[in-house]
Amino acid sequence: MIELLFVACLATAPDQCQERSLIFTDVSPMQCLMGAQPELAKWTASHPNQEIKSWRCQTVSFAERDA
């Protein structure tokens, strides 16, 4: 599994940010990198008061997620 991890901040308060993620089960890390911007654009369209500050793709580690 690949995780698209991103930081979203309130447009009106750019110092109020949260880490968010989208999980993909059927893509490679390269496909995640190539498809991230359209996915983030969709997310931003449904969250108009949020701005994305940074993002990255990474392999999901279940050991870290369960801790």
SEZA-493925 format. One record per atom (N, C-alpha, C): y negated, x, z; residue in one letter; atom name. Coordinates in nm, 3 decimals, padded with zeros to 5 digits. Layout:
BEGIN
Y, X, Z, A, CA
...
This chain:
BEGIN
00.118, 00.084, 00.000, M, N
00.000, 00.000, 00.000, M, CA
-00.124, 00.088, 00.000, M, C
-00.226, 00.037, -00.067, I, N
-00.353, 00.107, -00.075, I, CA
-00.461, 00.021, -00.012, I, C
-00.549, 00.085, 00.063, E, N
-00.658, 00.016, 00.129, E, CA
-00.790, 00.059, 00.067, E, C
-00.871, -00.038, 00.031, L, N
-01.009, -00.012, -00.011, L, CA
-01.093, -00.033, 00.114, L, C
-01.134, 00.076, 00.173, L, N
-01.209, 00.074, 00.299, L, CA
-01.357, 00.088, 00.265, L, C
-01.440, 00.001, 00.321, F, N
-01.583, 00.010, 00.291, F, CA
-01.666, -00.026, 00.414, F, C
-01.791, 00.019, 00.411, V, N
-01.886, -00.010, 00.518, V, CA
-01.987, -00.109, 00.463, V, C
-01.998, -00.222, 00.529, A, N
-02.093, -00.327, 00.489, A, CA
-02.197, -00.344, 00.600, A, C
-02.323, -00.351, 00.557, C, N
-02.433, -00.366, 00.652, C, CA
-02.512, -00.491, 00.619, C, C
-02.574, -00.548, 00.719, L, N
-02.661, -00.662, 00.696, L, CA
-02.780, -00.619, 00.612, L, C
-02.813, -00.696, 00.512, A, N
-02.926, -00.662, 00.425, A, CA
-03.057, -00.659, 00.502, A, C
-03.070, -00.749, 00.601, T, N
-03.194, -00.757, 00.678, T, CA
-03.196, -00.664, 00.798, T, C
-03.082, -00.605, 00.831, A, N
-03.073, -00.511, 00.943, A, CA
-02.975, -00.400, 00.905, A, C
-03.019, -00.304, 00.823, P, N
-02.927, -00.203, 00.769, P, CA
-02.861, -00.114, 00.874, P, C
-02.903, -00.124, 00.999, D, N
-02.838, -00.046, 01.104, D, CA
-02.721, -00.121, 01.167, D, C
-02.699, -00.246, 01.128, Q, N
-02.587, -00.326, 01.179, Q, CA
-02.477, -00.329, 01.072, Q, C
-02.380, -00.239, 01.090, C, N
-02.276, -00.220, 00.989, C, CA
-02.138, -00.240, 01.051, C, C
-02.043, -00.273, 00.964, Q, N
-01.903, -00.288, 01.006, Q, CA
-01.814, -00.229, 00.898, Q, C
-01.703, -00.170, 00.943, E, N
-01.600, -00.129, 00.849, E, CA
-01.517, -00.251, 00.811, E, C
-01.490, -00.263, 00.684, R, N
-01.407, -00.372, 00.632, R, CA
-01.307, -00.311, 00.536, R, C
-01.204, -00.388, 00.502, S, N
-01.107, -00.334, 00.407, S, CA
-01.040, -00.445, 00.328, S, C
-00.994, -00.407, 00.212, L, N
-00.913, -00.492, 00.126, L, CA
-00.783, -00.416, 00.104, L, C
-00.671, -00.484, 00.117, I, N
-00.540, -00.421, 00.102, I, CA
-00.479, -00.463, -00.032, I, C
-00.426, -00.365, -00.103, F, N
-00.359, -00.390, -00.231, F, CA
-00.217, -00.339, -00.223, F, C
-00.122, -00.419, -00.267, T, N
00.018, -00.380, -00.259, T, CA
00.072, -00.330, -00.392, T, C
00.001, -00.358, -00.499, D, N
00.057, -00.329, -00.631, D, CA
-00.029, -00.235, -00.715, D, C
-00.104, -00.146, -00.651, V, N
-00.187, -00.051, -00.726, V, CA
-00.165, 00.090, -00.674, V, C
-00.194, 00.186, -00.760, S, N
-00.189, 00.327, -00.721, S, CA
-00.327, 00.367, -00.667, S, C
-00.335, 00.482, -00.602, P, N
-00.467, 00.529, -00.556, P, CA
-00.569, 00.539, -00.672, P, C
-00.525, 00.585, -00.788, M, N
-00.616, 00.597, -00.902, M, CA
-00.662, 00.459, -00.950, M, C
-00.571, 00.362, -00.951, Q, N
-00.610, 00.226, -00.990, Q, CA
-00.710, 00.168, -00.890, Q, C
-00.693, 00.201, -00.763, C, N
-00.788, 00.156, -00.661, C, CA
-00.926, 00.214, -00.690, C, C
-00.931, 00.343, -00.717, L, N
-01.059, 00.407, -00.745, L, CA
-01.127, 00.347, -00.867, L, C
-01.048, 00.321, -00.970, M, N
-01.104, 00.266, -01.093, M, CA
-01.144, 00.119, -01.080, M, C
-01.075, 00.045, -00.994, G, N
-01.101, -00.098, -00.980, G, CA
-01.186, -00.135, -00.861, G, C
-01.229, -00.036, -00.784, A, N
-01.302, -00.065, -00.660, A, CA
-01.435, -00.134, -00.685, A, C
-01.512, -00.085, -00.780, Q, N
-01.645, -00.143, -00.799, Q, CA
-01.642, -00.292, -00.836, Q, C
-01.554, -00.335, -00.928, P, N
-01.548, -00.480, -00.953, P, CA
-01.504, -00.561, -00.830, P, C
-01.409, -00.508, -00.753, E, N
-01.365, -00.578, -00.632, E, CA
-01.478, -00.586, -00.530, E, C
-01.552, -00.478, -00.515, L, N
-01.664, -00.478, -00.420, L, CA
-01.776, -00.570, -00.470, L, C
-01.795, -00.580, -00.599, A, N
-01.895, -00.672, -00.654, A, CA
-01.857, -00.817, -00.623, A, C
-01.728, -00.849, -00.635, K, N
-01.682, -00.984, -00.600, K, CA
-01.706, -01.012, -00.452, K, C
-01.674, -00.913, -00.368, W, N
-01.692, -00.930, -00.224, W, CA
-01.840, -00.951, -00.193, W, C
-01.926, -00.872, -00.254, T, N
-02.071, -00.883, -00.231, T, CA
-02.124, -01.018, -00.278, T, C
-02.071, -01.070, -00.389, A, N
-02.115, -01.201, -00.438, A, CA
-02.082, -01.312, -00.338, A, C
-01.973, -01.297, -00.266, S, N
-01.936, -01.399, -00.168, S, CA
-01.995, -01.371, -00.029, S, C
-02.061, -01.258, -00.014, H, N
-02.128, -01.221, 00.112, H, CA
-02.270, -01.172, 00.078, H, C
-02.359, -01.261, 00.033, P, N
-02.489, -01.218, -00.019, P, CA
-02.583, -01.152, 00.083, P, C
-02.556, -01.172, 00.210, N, N
-02.643, -01.111, 00.311, N, CA
-02.593, -00.972, 00.354, N, C
-02.492, -00.919, 00.284, Q, N
-02.434, -00.790, 00.316, Q, CA
-02.458, -00.690, 00.202, Q, C
-02.472, -00.564, 00.236, E, N
-02.483, -00.456, 00.138, E, CA
-02.375, -00.353, 00.168, E, C
-02.312, -00.302, 00.066, I, N
-02.209, -00.201, 00.084, I, CA
-02.274, -00.064, 00.081, I, C
-02.250, 00.013, 00.186, K, N
-02.312, 00.146, 00.198, K, CA
-02.220, 00.257, 00.148, K, C
-02.090, 00.243, 00.170, S, N
-01.996, 00.347, 00.125, S, CA
-01.858, 00.284, 00.112, S, C
-01.770, 00.352, 00.037, W, N
-01.634, 00.302, 00.021, W, CA
-01.543, 00.417, -00.016, W, C
-01.411, 00.394, 00.006, R, N
-01.308, 00.490, -00.033, R, CA
-01.174, 00.418, -00.040, R, C
-01.084, 00.476, -00.116, C, N
-00.947, 00.426, -00.123, C, CA
-00.858, 00.521, -00.045, C, C
-00.762, 00.465, 00.027, Q, N
-00.669, 00.548, 00.102, Q, CA
-00.535, 00.477, 00.114, Q, C
-00.431, 00.556, 00.135, T, N
-00.299, 00.502, 00.157, T, CA
-00.293, 00.443, 00.297, T, C
-00.236, 00.326, 00.310, V, N
-00.225, 00.260, 00.440, V, CA
-00.117, 00.330, 00.520, V, C
-00.152, 00.368, 00.642, S, N
-00.057, 00.427, 00.735, S, CA
-00.030, 00.325, 00.845, S, C
00.090, 00.269, 00.848, F, N
00.121, 00.167, 00.947, F, CA
00.118, 00.223, 01.089, F, C
00.149, 00.350, 01.105, A, N
00.143, 00.410, 01.239, A, CA
00.003, 00.406, 01.294, A, C
-00.098, 00.434, 01.210, E, N
-00.235, 00.430, 01.255, E, CA
-00.284, 00.288, 01.277, E, C
-00.243, 00.192, 01.193, R, N
-00.289, 00.055, 01.204, R, CA
-00.233, -00.013, 01.329, R, C
-00.114, 00.024, 01.373, D, N
-00.054, -00.038, 01.489, D, CA
-00.105, 00.021, 01.620, D, C
-00.166, 00.137, 01.615, A, N
-00.211, 00.206, 01.737, A, CA
-00.333, 00.140, 01.796, A, C
